[in-house]
Amino acid sequence: MNVLLLGSGGREHALAWKLAQSPGLTRLFAAPGNPGIAAHATLVDLAVGDHRAVIDFCRREHIGFVVIGPEAPLVAGLADNLRACRIGVFGPGKAAAQLEGSKGFTKDLCARENIPTARYERVHALDGARAVVGEFGLPVVIKADGLAAGKGVTIATSADEADAALVSLFREGGAEAVIEEFLEGEEASLFVLTDGTHLLPFGTAQDHKRVGDGDTGPNTGGMGAYSPARVLTPALEQRALDEIVAPTVRALARIGAPFQGVLYAGLMLTPEGPKLIEYNARFGDPECEVLMPRLDGDLLEILVATDRGTLDQVTANWRIDTALTVVMAADGYPGAPASGGAIAGLEAAAATGALIFHAGTATRGDALVASGGRVLAVTALGVSVAEAQGTAYAAIDAIDFPTGFARRDIGWREVAREKSAR
């Protein structure tokens, strides 16, 4: 089967790396891809937002299946258009993708279905938002309603911080936001594949959103992650499936918007049990970079089953090892990242046993340079989080990227738990 992978980040590099191992793959194309993905796929100069161009390419190259990596094409309805043309696709249609495209849609669904989540109010104007924040008290969570590349959330601990976030959100007309109570607990991510009816749990992870060591500084798209997240115990995972994910899938099917793809549930593990923070309608980044190395099996077969409604006929097996990824970002991220910085030493880094997934790179002549905020995702496996962490940082230290930086404490919670358990 010829496959087209859409996207250009570390998530897509991890998917390309795993798809390339599939016995059912004939040829893998990627649009637009990146220099790392080029080692596994033929790169295509194709505008992902041009649905007609994507469909024409699929017909021309006899593409049997399309894997949509990022969220924007899903929210724009690309999966619907591909299915209408009888082209297989991994990813939900536009109506179901509202789970990520609109925080308000998801919160309203949770309210209707009694799905555990934070108390919330939807707001549409600055004055009303200020009043709601006053009612909620501090700390308070302020979320942009639409897509925000993982960075549209402010956890305000002061009145000034809350007001600054609201002013920024409502600077332009037509903005909407969701104000939520602050939940106490530890966060974890649960991934579940669904064909609209059947559910296939697909791993757990814990990421690190803050830019600085010790979870300090502004939120980012993710500075690292590890999998599995053992804090999400089998009992808690089952509760999340029964109380959060399964009711969501049933509700979407009931309104004629069946979800076919991966549901990425961001959870807060509260004293009352797991509560939904938010859904994403695609694999996480950098979570995908720790899930793919742990998956022991044929990714393409599993993804195709989500489209064909046969997810109950496949299984997902996992290596017992822990995977940990550390993001190397360009100086200035998550603000204005420095672009064009030279990157070297990747062969030495790979010699440590780590996998180097490209997230924001480009070639300039014979040189590899940074071309985004998050630039590399350095991933390692180990029998423990501490071992995987050690290998990942040995690889990081072998990379010559003077205009880049990385957090030095990815996986710190689980490393501490491992030490205390000895």
Secondary structure, DSSP 8 states (H G I E B T S, - for coil): -EEEEEE-SHHHHHHHHHHTT-TT-SEEEEEE--TTGGGTSEE----TT-HHHHHHHHHHTTEEEEEE-SHHHHHTTHHHHHHHTT-EEES--TTTTHHHH-HHHHHHHHHHHT--B--EEEE-SHHHHHHHHHHH-SSEEEEESS--TT--EEEE-SHHHHHHHHHHHTSSTT--EEEEE---SEEEEEEEEESSS-EEEEEEEEE--EEETTTEEEE-S-SEEEE--TTS-HHHHHHHIIIIIHHHHHHHHHTT----EEEEEEEEEETTEEEEEEEESS--TTTHHHHHHHB-S-HHHHHHHHHHT-GGG----B-SSEEEEEEEEETTTTSS-----EEB-HHHHHTTT-EEEESSEEEETTEEEE-SSEEEEEEEEESSHHHHHHHHHHHHHH-B-TTEE--S-TTHHHHHHHHHH-
